[in-house]
């Protein structure tokens, strides 16, 4: 039985070393979840909502500790206050819409018969959380899964392994019946065994494309349903009529927040030639204001990447782009903590790029963004669609009708106008192409976590 070890990107020290669950413990957890779920499904929505909201409140009570733990585990600066604001917003929204989302449908029927379609829980849901936003991504499935009457098995990422115990403590404090939420420290092999054995009814996974393929292969033949949020290379388009001041500020933040390690972070920007020079100048100025350093320092706005290998990947992309003729605009010397062979990496802006360069095609997932000049909406649309990913796309314009028209031509999951790097719980969070399948949040998220059951009741 191997340990899951979390090494801090701050200083290379071990934050946690936890043993993986034994086969006996895993089997017992799955059996307990199935037994607990049957009773939970019979409880009222009001009873479920009270417990889910109490658990969220319990997480809020320890948010300062959790924020510090996240800095230690994956490097996000403590000045940003952790993830509780988004966790609370999403959980409360999903609780609020549960009654409507789960209400039976009553299609009109023939005389003498009554028809209805109920939403029934799937059973046991396995959520496999990523390290970059371990609480925010997890609550997308945890809150609605429990509200819909399911049991939950939770696997935290190795890099943020402490999140599982935090969720468990919150649900225990809220009085959730034993067995309904269980966090397990799992190896990859044991995770695959749970899925391939058909021991759960639905899997919610956020991670890389290759890891998503591994989950799909494990589920093959089991008829287990999947929700997969995978890679991304999210674009933004700045039109000639855009208000540049908020566009620059928001897109800089969308590119570099969390050291660029955001599922819907901005990785490529297309700017109309009429405003390109002014946009780029403002973008450079705003980027140079970042402070790279120890994320436990309140003055630090950019922490280390979660691991040195991630930073090395971004460094290699930048070096390759330069060799192919690209130009970089940020002097790493202004960021003394930036050092090869460490997770500390300065933000970087790359221009003179093309889609022949991997930096504009392959996921970076780090503090680098490519910026290209375009001559028209059509040029921007073609370039935005020239990707094997499709999570979000951001359009900056004062003409909202134009934004909607352009958005309808983009092959993506979500279109933003004048904002980016945000998740609206009232909308379906979904992607296309290699970004994944299924959806979370909104009313549609409940449809992913339940099954329809039809009744045709004919009077004798």
Buried (B, 14 or more C-beta within 10 A) or exposed (E): EEBBEBBBBBEEEEBBEBEBBEEEBBBBBBEBBBBBBEEBBEEEBEEBBBBBBBBBBBBBEBBEEBBBBBBBBBBBBBBBEBBBEBBBBBBBBBBBBBEEBBEEEEEEEEEEEEBBEBBBBBBBBBBBBBBBBBBBBBBBBBBBBBBBBBBBBBBBBBBBBBBBBBBBBBBEBBEBBEBBBBBBBBBEEBBBBBBBEEBBBBBBBBBBBEBBEBBBEBBEEBEBBBBBBBBBBBBBBBBBEBEBEEBBEBBBBBBBBBBBBBBBBBBBBBBBEBBBEEBBEBBBEBBBEBBBBBBBBEEBBBBBBBBBEBBBBBBEBBEBBBEBEBEBBBEBEEBEBBEEEBBBBBBBBBBBBBBEBBBBBBBBBBBBBBBBBBEEBEBBBBBBBBBBBBBBBBBBBEBEEBBEEBBEBBBBBBBBBBBBBEBBBEBBBBBBBBBBBBBBBBBBBBBBBBBEEEEEEEEE
